[in-house]
Amino acid sequence: LGGMGKTEIALKFAEDVSSQYRYVFWVDATNEDTITASLKGISSIPDAKNANIDGTPEAVLYWIASL
């Protein structure tokens, strides 16, 4: 349901734990295409490029899991 404050809770959580984690990734999960686009965007950050991530959603998720 919209308007219940889910986004505000997520933003507050990300702010509160930002010092404990190197990355906070935002993935638009509206549909499969937006998920894929978000993951491809993550593959373009310098550390992912240095890890030779090929940009596929599977490779990005594997890299994230390895962090």
N, C-alpha and C positions, 0 to 999 in steps of 0.2 A: 504494500500500500504506500502510495506517495504521501509525503508530508509528515512522516512519523519521526524524522530526524536520523535516518540511517546514515546519510552522508555526513552529517555533523559528527556522529559517533566515530565513523571511520577516520575523518580528518583529525579529530581529537586524539584518537589512538595513534595515528601516524606521527603526529606532533610529539606525543608523550614518549614514544619509543625511538624517535629518530636518532638519538645519540647511541642507541644500542645496535643499530643496523647500518650497514653501509648504503643500502639501497631501499627505496620504497617504490615499488612498481605499481602503476595504475593501468588496469586493463579494462577497456570498455567491453562488457559482456552482454551488450544488447542482442547480438546475434553472432553466428559463427564468423561472418566476414569481419566484424569489428574486433573480435577476439584475435583473429589472424593478423589484422592490421596492427593492433596494439603490440602483439608479440614481435612482429617484424620491426616495429619501432624500437623495442627494447634491444633487438639484435644490432642496432646501429650505434649503441653507446660504446665509447672507446674500450672499456674492459671486455665487453662481449666480442668486439672486433679482435682484440688481442687474443682472445680465447678461440679464435677461428670459428665462431658460430656461423653456420651457413644461412641463417635467416628463416629456416623452417620452424613452424611452431613447436615441433617435437624437440628440435635442437635447443631452442631457447628455453623450453621448460626443463630440459635436462641440465642446461647450464645453471638456471636458477636453483634447481634442486641441489646442485653441487656446491652452491655458495654456503 
